[in-house]
């Protein structure tokens, strides 16, 4: 079988993240020939919106039609524009890792529109599943729920990190430019303060759009969609909380593995300076597993925009490792939906509770190891990338092939104006 895989890459090397890479490799191991297309090359602005006018969609669609794909798997609605969809006569599935506001929206009509079409939908959280059921009639027959996959390979690594955390200091050039505008303009400075306070109280800026007052008009004057503005405000809150966590846990041996943005804090935040690990950031899934397997504890603090109850990739990764996962508490967590009310993953609601849990399990290694073994058992079957690949193929109506397939990476720059 031959599949088109529609992913994305948010780096200059156009390298998909560790989880997309593992998914593609597992599909190939299951017998599929996989061609990777990056929907981030097809989008126009802010990563997920609009169509890049430099890409000749007709040429691209003609090429894909000649390739005669049996089906396609998209992540976050990547590449799902009419021309591409018409070039895939077989079944299509989209795996939704994020909430609708963070999915590709090439035509500007909202993420739900493409989901109304006859394609299979994989929801990675119950909250997203509920939103889709409420928004799209009769979607249940096409809807599949699953948690992230991992590799259950704890190994025998020595615990060199008392506490580890793989976390980005979030933001991009757009946020940096907005912060410059905020400093220059008192009206945007005041707007930001009001928005951050509203987000902390209510979790969204819906009141601003409902009131349609001066704040809404000021946001509309930006070259951003409202949802993107809200996402950037949530990024600010995420960064505030992450710095607080680093400062609290650094004295207890926190090893922080993050992106280059953390460097902005090195000269004036002692906690970040103490915790941030030198060297290249972890890029592959093997890199991440080495960190977790070399840790006693690894923590999870979801970004502010993540729906309550959603389970992030790192949670399942750590559950399959030598480290004890400690994550933020949620009564509606999908951990309880999948693993039952007695799920052994410790959770916290406040920084005091997080610190106390870390100290408790650093001081009681026997209990820590017992919980780790229980978590390992829970994800021992049903959560491997190989099993997930077979599940995705089954959703498309395909069975695994008799031999491993091949992987090709396609570059949309070949279909841009002036290229032949």
C-alpha positions in Angstrom: 0.0 0.0 0.0 1.1 3.6 -0.6 0.2 6.4 1.8 0.6 10.2 1.7 1.4 11.4 5.2 0.6 15.1 5.9 2.6 16.4 8.8 4.4 19.7 9.7 7.7 21.1 10.8 8.3 24.3 12.7 12.0 24.5 12.2 14.4 25.7 9.6 15.6 22.2 8.7 12.0 21.2 7.9 12.3 18.2 10.2 9.1 16.8 11.7 9.0 16.4 15.4 10.0 13.2 17.2 6.4 11.9 17.4 5.6 12.4 13.7 8.9 10.8 12.8 8.2 7.8 14.9 4.7 7.5 13.5 5.9 7.6 9.9 8.7 5.0 10.7 6.1 2.7 12.3 3.8 3.0 9.3 6.6 1.9 7.1 7.5 -0.9 9.4 3.9 -2.0 9.1 4.3 -2.4 5.3 3.3 1.0 3.9 5.3 3.1 1.5 5.0 6.6 3.0 5.6 9.9 1.3 5.8 12.8 3.8 4.4 16.2 2.9 4.7 19.2 5.3 1.5 21.2 5.5 3.5 24.0 7.2 5.0 24.7 3.7 1.6 25.1 2.3 0.3 27.6 4.9 0.6 31.3 4.4 0.8 33.1 7.7 1.2 32.4 11.4 1.9 28.8 10.7 -1.6 27.4 10.2 -3.6 30.0 8.3 -4.1 30.7 4.6 -2.5 29.1 1.5 1.0 29.9 0.4 0.5 31.6 -3.0 3.9 30.5 -4.2 2.8 26.8 -4.3 1.1 25.8 -7.5 -1.7 23.6 -6.2 -2.6 22.3 -9.6 0.9 21.0 -10.2 1.0 19.5 -6.8 -2.4 17.8 -7.2 -1.4 16.5 -10.6 1.8 15.0 -9.1 -0.1 13.4 -6.2 -2.7 11.9 -8.6 0.1 10.3 -10.6 1.6 8.8 -7.5 -1.8 7.0 -7.0 -1.9 7.0 -3.2 -4.1 4.4 -1.6 -5.0 6.7 1.2 -3.7 9.5 3.4 -3.1 10.3 7.1 -3.0 13.9 8.2 -2.1 15.4 11.5 -4.0 18.5 12.6 -5.7 18.8 9.2 -2.3 19.3 7.5 -2.5 19.6 3.7 -6.3 19.2 3.6 -7.3 21.6 0.9 -9.7 20.7 -2.0 -7.0 20.1 -4.6 -5.0 17.8 -2.5 -8.1 15.9 -1.3 -9.3 15.4 -4.8 -5.9 13.8 -5.7 -6.4 11.1 -3.0 -9.2 8.8 -4.2 -8.8 6.5 -1.2 -9.7 7.0 2.5 -8.3 9.9 4.5 -7.8 10.1 8.3 -6.9 13.2 10.3 -5.3 12.9 13.7 -6.2 15.9 15.9 -3.5 16.5 18.5 -4.6 20.0 19.3 -7.8 21.9 19.8 -9.6 23.3 16.7 -8.1 26.8 17.2 -4.7 25.3 16.6 -5.5 23.2 13.6 -4.6 24.1 10.0 -7.2 26.4 8.5 -6.0 27.0 4.9 -9.3 28.5 3.6 -10.1 30.6 6.7 -13.5 29.1 7.3 -12.6 27.3 10.5 -11.2 23.9 11.3 -14.6 22.3 11.6 -15.5 22.7 7.9 -13.0 20.1 6.6 -14.1 17.8 9.5 -17.6 17.8 8.2 -16.4 15.9 5.1 -16.3 12.1 4.8 -13.0 11.5 6.5 -12.0 9.6 9.6 -11.1 11.6 12.7 -8.9 10.6 15.5 -9.3 12.7 18.7 -6.4 12.7 21.1 -8.5 14.0 24.1 -12.0 13.6 25.5 -12.5 17.3 25.5 -11.8 17.5 21.8 -14.0 14.5 21.2 -16.9 16.3 23.0 -16.4 19.5 21.1 -16.5 17.7 17.8 -19.7 15.8 18.7 -21.4 19.0 19.7 -20.3 20.8 16.5 -20.7 18.2 13.8 -23.9 16.2 13.3 -23.4 12.4 13.2 -19.7 12.6 13.6 -19.5 9.7 16.0 -19.5 7.1 13.3 -16.2 8.6 12.0 -14.7 9.5 15.3 -12.0 7.5 17.1 -10.4 8.3 20.5 -6.9 7.4 21.5 -4.0 8.5 23.7 -0.5 9.2 22.5 1.9 6.3 21.6 5.3 5.7 22.9 8.1 3.0 23.1 8.0 0.9 26.3 11.7 0.5 26.8 12.7 1.5 30.3 16.1 -0.1 30.1 18.7 -0.1 32.9 19.9 3.5 32.7 21.4 5.1 35.9 19.3 7.9 37.4 21.5 11.0 36.9 18.7 13.6 37.1 16.7 13.8 40.4 13.9 15.7 38.4 13.8 16.2 34.7 11.5 18.4 32.6 11.4 18.7 28.8 9.7 22.0 28.2 9.8 25.0 25.8 9.8 28.6 26.8 7.0 29.3 24.3 6.7 32.1 21.8 8.0 33.2 18.4 8.9 36.3 16.4 5.3 37.3 16.2 5.1 37.4 20.0 8.4 39.3 20.3 7.1 41.9 17.9 3.8 42.2 19.9 5.8 42.7 23.1 7.7 45.5 21.4 4.3 47.1 20.3 3.0 46.7 23.9 6.0 48.7 25.3 5.6 51.4 22.7 1.8 51.8 22.9 0.0 52.4 26.3 -3.3 51.2 24.8 -1.8 47.8 23.9 0.0 47.7 27.3 -3.3 48.1 29.1 -5.1 45.7 26.7 -2.5 43.0 27.5 -2.9 43.5 31.2 -6.7 43.2 30.9 -6.5 40.1 28.7 -4.1 38.3 30.9 -6.3 39.0 34.0 -9.4 37.8 32.1 -7.7 34.6 31.0 -6.6 33.8 34.5 -10.1 34.3 35.8 -12.2 32.7 32.9 -9.8 30.7 30.7 -10.8 32.5 27.5 -11.3 36.0 26.0 -14.8 35.2 24.8 -16.2 38.1 26.9 -14.2 40.5 24.7 -15.8 39.3 21.5 -19.2 39.2 23.1 -19.0 42.8 24.3 -17.6 44.0 21.0 -16.1 47.1 22.6 -12.8 48.9 22.4 -10.7 45.9 23.3 -12.2 43.9 20.5 -11.5 46.7 18.1 -7.9 47.1 19.2 -7.3 43.4 18.7 -8.9 43.5 15.3 -6.4 46.2 14.3 -3.6 43.7 14.5 -2.7 41.5 11.5 -3.8 38.5 13.5 -6.9 36.4 13.9 -8.6 36.7 17.3 -7.8 33.1 18.2 -4.2 33.6 17.4 -4.1 36.7 19.7 -5.6 34.7 22.5 -3.1 31.9 21.9 -0.3 34.4 22.3 -1.7 35.7 25.5 -2.0 32.1 26.8 1.7 31.6 25.8 2.6 34.5 28.1 0.7 32.8 31.0 2.4 29.5 30.2 5.8 31.1 30.4 5.0 32.8 33.7 4.0 29.5 35.2 7.0 27.6 33.8 9.5 30.1 35.2 7.8 29.7 38.6 8.1 25.9 38.4 11.8 26.2 37.5 12.5 28.5 40.4 10.7 26.3 42.8 12.3 23.0 41.7 15.8 24.1 40.8 17.1 23.8 44.4 16.0 20.1 44.4 18.0 19.1 41.3 15.7 20.0 38.4 17.3 19.3 35.0 15.6 21.5 32.4 15.8 20.5 28.7 14.3 23.3 26.7 14.5 25.3 23.5 16.7 28.3 22.7 14.1 30.8 24.1 15.1 29.8 27.7 18.5 31.6 27.0 16.6 34.9 27.3 16.4 34.3 31.0 19.9 33.1 31.8 21.3 36.4 32.8 18.7 37.4 35.4 17.0 34.2 36.6 19.2 32.1 38.9 16.7 29.1 38.8 16.9 28.9 35.0 20.6 29.2 35.0 20.9 26.4 37.5 18.4 24.0 35.8 18.9 24.6 32.1 21.0 21.8 30.6 23.8 22.7 28.1 24.2 21.0 24.7 21.7 20.4 21.9 18.1 20.2 22.7 16.5 16.7 22.5 15.2 16.2 18.9 14.4 12.5 18.5 12.2 10.2 20.5 15.3 8.3 21.5 16.8 11.5 23.0 13.6 12.0 25.1 13.7 8.4 26.3 17.3 8.7 27.4 16.4 11.7 29.5 13.4 10.0 31.1 15.2 6.7 31.7 18.0 8.7 33.4 15.6 10.5 35.8 14.0 9.6 39.1 11.1 11.9 38.5 9.9 13.7 35.4 7.2 16.4 35.5 4.5 17.7 33.2 3.0 21.1 33.2 0.6 21.6 30.3 0.6 24.8 28.3 -2.2 27.2 29.3 -4.1 26.6 26.0 -4.4 22.8 26.5 -7.8 21.5 27.3 -8.3 20.3 30.8 -8.0 16.5 31.0 -5.9 16.1 27.9 -2.9 13.8 28.2 0.3 15.0 26.6 2.8 12.9 24.8 5.4 13.2 27.5 3.0 11.7 30.1 2.8 8.4 28.3 6.5 8.5 27.5 7.4 8.9 31.1 4.9 6.2 32.2 6.9 3.8 29.9 10.3 4.9 31.4 12.3 4.5 34.5 11.1 7.9 35.8 8.0 8.6 37.9 5.6 10.9 36.1 4.1 13.8 38.2 1.5 15.8 36.3 -1.1 18.5 36.8 -4.3 17.3 38.4 -7.6 17.2 36.5 -10.8 15.6 37.7 -11.7 14.8 34.0 -8.2 13.6 33.0 -8.2 11.0 30.3 -5.7 9.1 32.5 -8.7 8.0 34.5 -10.9 7.3 31.4 -8.2 4.9 30.1 -6.4 3.6 33.2 -9.3 3.8 35.7 -9.8 5.9 38.9 -6.8 4.3 40.6 -4.3 5.4 38.0 -1.0 5.5 39.9 0.3 8.8 38.4 0.7 11.4 41.2 -0.9 14.7 40.4 -0.6 18.3 41.8 -2.9 21.3 41.8 -0.5 23.9 43.2 3.3 24.6 43.2 3.4 23.7 46.8 1.9 20.3 46.0 4.3 19.7 43.1 7.3 20.5 45.3 6.0 18.3 48.1 5.4 15.3 45.8 8.9 15.7 44.3 10.5 15.7 47.7 8.3 12.8 48.9 9.3 10.5 46.1 12.9 11.5 46.0 13.0 10.5 49.7 11.1 7.2 49.2 12.8 5.4 46.4 11.0 2.1 47.1 7.6 3.7 46.7 8.8 5.6 43.6 9.9 2.4 42.0 6.7 0.6 42.9 4.6 3.4 41.1 7.0 3.3 38.1 6.6 -0.4 37.7 2.8 0.0 37.9 2.9 2.7 35.2 5.1 0.5 33.0 2.6 -2.3 33.3 -0.3 0.0 32.3 1.3 1.1 29.0 3.0 -2.2 28.2 0.5 -3.1 25.6 -1.7 -0.9 23.3 0.6 2.1 23.4 3.5 1.3 21.1 4.1 3.2 17.9 3.9 -0.2 16.1 0.5 -0.9 17.6 -0.7 2.6 16.8 0.4 2.3 13.2 -1.6 -0.8 12.8 -4.6 0.9 14.4 -4.3 3.9 12.0 -4.1 1.5 9.0 -7.2 -0.3 10.3 -9.1 3.0 10.5 -8.3 3.5 6.9 -9.4 -0.1 6.1 -5.9 -1.5 5.4 -4.1 -4.5 6.9 -0.4 -4.5 7.6 1.8 -5.5 4.7 4.1 -8.5 4.5 7.3 -6.5 4.3 8.5 -3.1 5.5 7.9 -0.1 3.2 9.9 2.9 2.2 9.8 6.5 3.3 10.2 9.5 1.1 10.2 13.2 2.1 8.6 15.5 -0.4 9.4 19.2 -0.6 6.7 21.6 -1.6 9.3 24.1 -2.8 9.5 21.8 -5.9 5.9 23.0 -6.7 6.5 26.7 -6.2 6.6 29.3 -9.0 9.8 29.2 -11.0 10.6 25.5 -10.1 10.5 22.8 -12.7 
